[in-house]
């Protein structure tokens, strides 16, 4: 079991001359430590959900105008030039697949062409969609909305997940998940991992449960490495009104070999988790003035390192060599490596 207290500083980030020539999302980090802010991009609103696609960063922007809708920004590789596109929903999360960026918001899914930013389709399901979304090799999975009858929180529509056929832009499969709710997704070939209240499951392309690991509390955010899934636990309890208390845990759930769940105590309530090339990044829960941590997911037990960057992360998009981090309260997104 490891223990970590996240660290935050108030020093301002800088961009070095070497970093200015650094290609966006490259695994060749220009900083000597490997975990400094090497690029910061100013945004015309609050930074939301980042997604790195082939060296191009897409990120949602909240409060960009007065229409009630948000915008989607694209930061070009190499130049760092930013373009933004209007989106006809209040954006929640992003996924990429089949040449498109897929956006959840206002109970719908919006499909944008990744080359032009043009809206290709607005997709509605048999029930309202929620924020969780991920692309797999043959479809896009979306979670249900957190809607339920008063006093029946255990019957939330977040127990439903839906598969969209990208050829027809329509829902072709509905799956009810008894073990968990759909708070976060991660694609895995033709399958999808789902975490939420009560556990983690892996669902096949046909909707069959391939794997499940139950636990008390909520799996707030999910990330994959080759032999494990990593889940942040922000609260104990369940959706049926049982007492809920803050937790400071990260779970490592083995997906290869013997079934094993390892608990890592973090010292702060965790929020987002993201992983790439075996490196796992963890940020604080919403609204907490805490920093960022990373570790090598192949080590047992992992040696966690607190990173003092002068920013408060809200969302993380890891890539081989570093991570992009949305900053709370600064209208900016930063590249750390």
C-alpha positions, 0 to 999 in steps of 0.5 A: 500500500502506498501513501501520497499527499498531493502537492500544489504550489502557487508559482507561475508556469513558464514556457521555455524556448526549447518547449516552444519548438516542442511538437504537441503531444510528443514523447520527447519531453523538453524539460529536464525533470520530465514533469514541468509545464512546457506549454500553456494555451489560453482559452476563451472560457473555462477548460473542460474535457481534453482529448489528444488525437494524433498530435492534435488536442481537442478540448471543450470550452465552457462559458465561451458565449451567452447562447447556453452552448459551449465551444470545442477548441482544436490546438494544432500540432507543432504551432500551438494555434487554436481554433474553436467551433460552436457546438449545439449542446452544452458539452460534457465529454469527448471521444474519438473514432471513425474520423470523428469527434463524438460529444455528449451534452444535453442528453444527446451525442453530437458527431463532428468531422475531425478534419473540418469541425463540421457537425455531421449528426445529432444522435438521440437515444431511447432514453437520455444520454449521460456524459460517459462516452468511449469509442471502440473498434466497431462503435461508440458507447454512451452511458445513460443520464443520472435520472431517477424517480424521487427516492429511488436513486438506485434505479438511475438511468445510469445503469444503462449503456448504449452502443451507436453504430457509426455507419448509421448514427443510431443506437443499435444496442442497449445494455442494463448493468446491474453491478455498476453505473456508467460514470466513466468509460475506457475503450479496449478493442471491441469491448468497453470498460465501465466504472461507477457506483458499485464496481467495474465491468468489461462489456463485449461488443455484443453487450455480454459481461466479460469481467466484473469487480464489485466494491463498496463506493464509487469508481469515479474515473477509470484508466487502463494499462496493459495488465490493470484498470485503475479506478479513483474512489472518491466516496464510499457507500452506494446509490441507495441512501447508505451513508457516504463518506469521502475516500482517498483511494486509488484501486488497481484491479488486475486484468491479467493473471490472478484476480487481485485488487490493490488499494493505494491510499493517496492522502487526498480525495481523488478525481480524474485518472488517465494513463498512457504508455504505462504511466498513470496520472491522478488529479484531485476531486472537483473543487479541491486545491490539490495538485497532481501525481503520477507513477509507473503502473508497471511497478509493484507497489507503484512509487507515486510522485507528487508534481508541483506545477502551480496549477489545479487540474480538473481533467487529465489527458495522458499521452506517451511522455506526458499529459495535458491538464485542464486548469481550474479558474485560469481559462487555460490548458497546460502540457506537462512533461 
